[in-house]
Amino acid sequence: MEQKYEDEIQMLHQEIEMLEAEQEEILRSIFIQHGDRLQEELKSVCEERGGGGAHKHTLSKLNTEIRELEKDLRRQMEINKIALNECFVKTLHKSERKLVQQLRLAGHCSVLLFQVEFAVTEIQEGDALLRRVTELNIVVDGVEFKDFSAFVSRVEDTKDLLLFFRTLRTFSERCEERRQTFQHFQPGIAVIKD
């Protein structure tokens, strides 16, 4: 009977850790999506409380952290030309050796809109951390590109996210080049009448 209670206590501890990790991820996501507004609200809260030294220090630290995150995000967007509008992470399972998270990313690469949903399973085996993508689902705006849709289906089968994002960037760049080329020649088109 005692072992049953100990097992139940251990399960509850794991559930608490999982919920705390999920809360942390949700807060991080909120800061990424609403950093400017939260920064203003924190400033007003600190002013209402009299602007104590501890509050000012906390606010300063949060401001610095937000600026660093925004700078890193801008740098990443400049490098890979992919802008994320939404990033959602939910922890489904967490233990000492295994972590399973559900992720949803939505954004655009040039004119192509996309949404990617997938699960990541991390398993700790000794010193090695094994990471695997499962349950991949990709939605890309641009159904008129049949070849790209076929490519997306193959990526979903192989669960190769890196290949998807590399190809999305290249494909998007080519679409933009084609659009600019057609736009360049459009004014010169003349209609010939009999």
N, C-alpha and C positions, 0 to 999 in steps of 0.2 A: 504494500500500500504506500509505503514511504517513497519507493522508487517512482511510483505513478505521480505523486505530488512533485517530486524533483524534476521529472520529465516535463510536467505541465509548467512549472516555474521556468525551466529552460526555454520552453516554447514561447512563453510570455515575454521573456527577456529578448529573444530573437525578434518577436513581433514589435516590441518597443523600439529596438535598434532600427528595424526596417522603417517604421513610421517616422522616427527622427531623421533618418536619411532622406526619406521622401519629403519631409517638411523642409529640410535644408535645400533640396533640389528645387522645390516650388519657390522658396524665397529667392534663390539665385536666379531662377527664370523671371520672377517678377522684377527683380532689380535690373535685369538685362532689358526687359520690355518697357519698364516704366521708371527708369533711373532718374530722369530729370524731375518728374513730378514728385517722386519720393524724396529727392534731395530738398525740394522746396518745402515739403511737409515736415521733414526732419528739422529744417531750419526754423520753421514757425513754432514747432513743439519746443525746441530749445529756448527760443525767445520767450515763450509763455512761461517756462519754468524759471525764468530769471537769468538765463544765459550762464549758468554755473560753469566752472572750469572743466569738470568732468564731461559735461554735455558738449562743450565746445571741442574738447579733444576727440570725443567720439564722432562728432559731426565732421571734423577735419579729417579724421581717419577714413570715414565712409566716403567723403568727397574725393579723397585721393584714390581710393579703391575704385570708385565709379569712373573717374577720369582715366585710370589705367585700363579698365575693362573696355571702355568706349574706344580708347586709342588702339588697343589690340584688335577690337572688332573691325575698326576702319582699315587697319593694316591688312587683316585677313581678307576683307572684301576687295581691297585694291589688288592683292596678289592673285586671288582665285576668281575674281569677277562674279562671285556668287553672294547675293545678299539674302540673309535670313530674316523673315518677318516674324516667325514663330519658332520657338524651340521648347518642347515639352518633354520632360523626363519623369518617369514614374518607376519606382522600384517595386518589382513584383515579388522578389525573393532575395533574402540576404542571410548568409550564414558565414562561418569562418572561412570556408573553402569556395563558396559559390555565390555569385551575384547575378541576378537577372533583372534587366531594366528594359522598359518599353519606351521608345523614343519617337517623337514626331517632329519633323522639320518641314517648314514651309517657307518658300521664298521665291526668288527669281534670279535668273541668269540672263542678262540682257532683256530680251522681250519674252522669254519663255518662263512661265510660271510652273512651279513644281511643288509637290508634297510627297514626302517620304516617311513611311512608318515602318519601324522594324524593332526587333528585340535583340539585345546583346546579352550573351551569356559569358561571364568571366569565371574561370575555374582556376584556383591556385593549386598547382602541383609542385610541391617543393619550392624551389626558387623561381620556377617558371609560371607565368600568368598566361593562360590560354584564353583567347577571346574569339567568339564565334557569333556571326550575325544569323538570326533566324527570323522567320515570319516577315519577310520583306515585301512591302507593297508600295508601288510608285505610281503616282498620278502626275502626268505632264500635260500642260495645256499645249495644244498643237496637234490635234488628231489628224490634221491634213498631211502630216509627215508620216506616211505609212512605214517607211523604212525605220524611222526612229521609234515608232511604236513597237515594231518587231524587236528592235534592239532592247527596249525597256523590258519586254516580256522575257527575253533571254537573261537579262541581268537579274530579274526577279527569281528566275530558276536557279541561277548560279550564286545569288546573294553577294555579288561583288560590288559593294558600294563605291569603292575607289574608282573602279572602271566607269560606273555611272556618272560620278561627278566630273571626272576628266573628260568624258565624252560629251556630257551636257555642256561644259564650257566650250569645247571645240565646236560642237554643233551650233550652239548659240552664236558664237563669233561668226561662223559661216552664214547663218541666217541674216545677221546684221549686215555683213558685207554684201550679200545678195540684195537686201532691201535698199541699201545705199546705191548700189549699181543700178537697179531698176528705177530708183528715184532720179538718178542722174540722167537717164535716157528718156524718161517719161515726157518732159516738155518738148522734145524734138520729134515726137511721133506725129505724123501728118496723115490725114485721111485722104485717100485718092478716090476721086469720083469719076465715073464714066461720062 
